[in-house]
């Protein structure tokens, strides 16, 4: 009988743990006033975490990506109300960083820029019909150089600069 008491105690502890969520992690949905889905994703300790999707009032996706500790992280995609991708890029601690791609109304890349904390900082390349037509170089949001053609750009720069 002495052996059964510790076993019961262990079973009771495991039973209690099954009803307690130590991470307080739950899937949450929010809705517009008209009842359409506004957003859905994971919450932990009342803070957005992991994968989230946001929606326009017409029900189409507006953006999707990851959160960590309530801040945007990793790669995100953004869409207009007609489901056309408008931009995509990476976040670190809620700041846009690295190469970001921007799309025209037909969903084609029309420019891509290097960003640091959401500000142009590096190259911006402009495209028309999938061809590079011009380039600009920025430092902390300020334009410092512009090239009007691909040949002028490659004459002064190495394509490895675009990494």
Secondary structure as a PSIPRED ss2 file (coil, helix, strand):
# PSIPRED VFORMAT (PSIPRED V4.0)

   1 X C   1.000  0.000  0.000
   2 X H   0.000  1.000  0.000
   3 X H   0.000  1.000  0.000
   4 X H   0.000  1.000  0.000
   5 X H   0.000  1.000  0.000
   6 X H   0.000  1.000  0.000
   7 X H   0.000  1.000  0.000
   8 X H   0.000  1.000  0.000
   9 X H   0.000  1.000  0.000
  10 X H   0.000  1.000  0.000
  11 X H   0.000  1.000  0.000
  12 X H   0.000  1.000  0.000
  13 X H   0.000  1.000  0.000
  14 X H   0.000  1.000  0.000
  15 X H   0.000  1.000  0.000
  16 X H   0.000  1.000  0.000
  17 X H   0.000  1.000  0.000
  18 X H   0.000  1.000  0.000
  19 X H   0.000  1.000  0.000
  20 X C   1.000  0.000  0.000
  21 X C   1.000  0.000  0.000
  22 X C   1.000  0.000  0.000
  23 X C   1.000  0.000  0.000
  24 X C   1.000  0.000  0.000
  25 X E   0.000  0.000  1.000
  26 X E   0.000  0.000  1.000
  27 X E   0.000  0.000  1.000
  28 X E   0.000  0.000  1.000
  29 X E   0.000  0.000  1.000
  30 X E   0.000  0.000  1.000
  31 X E   0.000  0.000  1.000
  32 X C   1.000  0.000  0.000
  33 X C   1.000  0.000  0.000
  34 X C   1.000  0.000  0.000
  35 X C   1.000  0.000  0.000
  36 X C   1.000  0.000  0.000
  37 X E   0.000  0.000  1.000
  38 X E   0.000  0.000  1.000
  39 X E   0.000  0.000  1.000
  40 X E   0.000  0.000  1.000
  41 X E   0.000  0.000  1.000
  42 X E   0.000  0.000  1.000
  43 X E   0.000  0.000  1.000
  44 X E   0.000  0.000  1.000
  45 X C   1.000  0.000  0.000
  46 X C   1.000  0.000  0.000
  47 X E   0.000  0.000  1.000
  48 X E   0.000  0.000  1.000
  49 X E   0.000  0.000  1.000
  50 X E   0.000  0.000  1.000
  51 X E   0.000  0.000  1.000
  52 X E   0.000  0.000  1.000
  53 X E   0.000  0.000  1.000
  54 X E   0.000  0.000  1.000
  55 X E   0.000  0.000  1.000
  56 X C   1.000  0.000  0.000
  57 X C   1.000  0.000  0.000
  58 X C   1.000  0.000  0.000
  59 X C   1.000  0.000  0.000
  60 X C   1.000  0.000  0.000
  61 X E   0.000  0.000  1.000
  62 X E   0.000  0.000  1.000
  63 X E   0.000  0.000  1.000
  64 X E   0.000  0.000  1.000
  65 X E   0.000  0.000  1.000
  66 X E   0.000  0.000  1.000
  67 X E   0.000  0.000  1.000
  68 X E   0.000  0.000  1.000
  69 X C   1.000  0.000  0.000
  70 X C   1.000  0.000  0.000
  71 X E   0.000  0.000  1.000
  72 X E   0.000  0.000  1.000
  73 X E   0.000  0.000  1.000
  74 X E   0.000  0.000  1.000
  75 X E   0.000  0.000  1.000
  76 X E   0.000  0.000  1.000
  77 X E   0.000  0.000  1.000
  78 X E   0.000  0.000  1.000
  79 X E   0.000  0.000  1.000
  80 X C   1.000  0.000  0.000
  81 X C   1.000  0.000  0.000
  82 X C   1.000  0.000  0.000
  83 X C   1.000  0.000  0.000
  84 X C   1.000  0.000  0.000
  85 X E   0.000  0.000  1.000
  86 X E   0.000  0.000  1.000
  87 X E   0.000  0.000  1.000
  88 X E   0.000  0.000  1.000
  89 X E   0.000  0.000  1.000
  90 X E   0.000  0.000  1.000
  91 X E   0.000  0.000  1.000
  92 X E   0.000  0.000  1.000
  93 X C   1.000  0.000  0.000
  94 X C   1.000  0.000  0.000
  95 X E   0.000  0.000  1.000
  96 X E   0.000  0.000  1.000
  97 X E   0.000  0.000  1.000
  98 X E   0.000  0.000  1.000
  99 X E   0.000  0.000  1.000
 100 X E   0.000  0.000  1.000
 101 X E   0.000  0.000  1.000
 102 X E   0.000  0.000  1.000
 103 X E   0.000  0.000  1.000
 104 X C   1.000  0.000  0.000
 105 X C   1.000  0.000  0.000
 106 X C   1.000  0.000  0.000
 107 X C   1.000  0.000  0.000
 108 X C   1.000  0.000  0.000
 109 X E   0.000  0.000  1.000
 110 X E   0.000  0.000  1.000
 111 X E   0.000  0.000  1.000
 112 X E   0.000  0.000  1.000
 113 X E   0.000  0.000  1.000
 114 X E   0.000  0.000  1.000
 115 X E   0.000  0.000  1.000
 116 X E   0.000  0.000  1.000
 117 X C   1.000  0.000  0.000
 118 X C   1.000  0.000  0.000
 119 X E   0.000  0.000  1.000
 120 X E   0.000  0.000  1.000
 121 X E   0.000  0.000  1.000
 122 X E   0.000  0.000  1.000
 123 X E   0.000  0.000  1.000
 124 X E   0.000  0.000  1.000
 125 X E   0.000  0.000  1.000
 126 X E   0.000  0.000  1.000
 127 X E   0.000  0.000  1.000
 128 X E   0.000  0.000  1.000
 129 X C   1.000  0.000  0.000
 130 X C   1.000  0.000  0.000
 131 X E   0.000  0.000  1.000
 132 X E   0.000  0.000  1.000
 133 X E   0.000  0.000  1.000
 134 X E   0.000  0.000  1.000
 135 X E   0.000  0.000  1.000
 136 X E   0.000  0.000  1.000
 137 X E   0.000  0.000  1.000
 138 X E   0.000  0.000  1.000
 139 X E   0.000  0.000  1.000
 140 X C   1.000  0.000  0.000
 141 X C   1.000  0.000  0.000
 142 X E   0.000  0.000  1.000
 143 X E   0.000  0.000  1.000
 144 X E   0.000  0.000  1.000
 145 X E   0.000  0.000  1.000
 146 X E   0.000  0.000  1.000
 147 X E   0.000  0.000  1.000
 148 X C   1.000  0.000  0.000
 149 X C   1.000  0.000  0.000
 150 X H   0.000  1.000  0.000
 151 X H   0.000  1.000  0.000
 152 X H   0.000  1.000  0.000
 153 X H   0.000  1.000  0.000
 154 X H   0.000  1.000  0.000
 155 X H   0.000  1.000  0.000
 156 X H   0.000  1.000  0.000
 157 X C   1.000  0.000  0.000
 158 X C   1.000  0.000  0.000
 159 X H   0.000  1.000  0.000
 160 X H   0.000  1.000  0.000
 161 X H   0.000  1.000  0.000
 162 X H   0.000  1.000  0.000
 163 X C   1.000  0.000  0.000
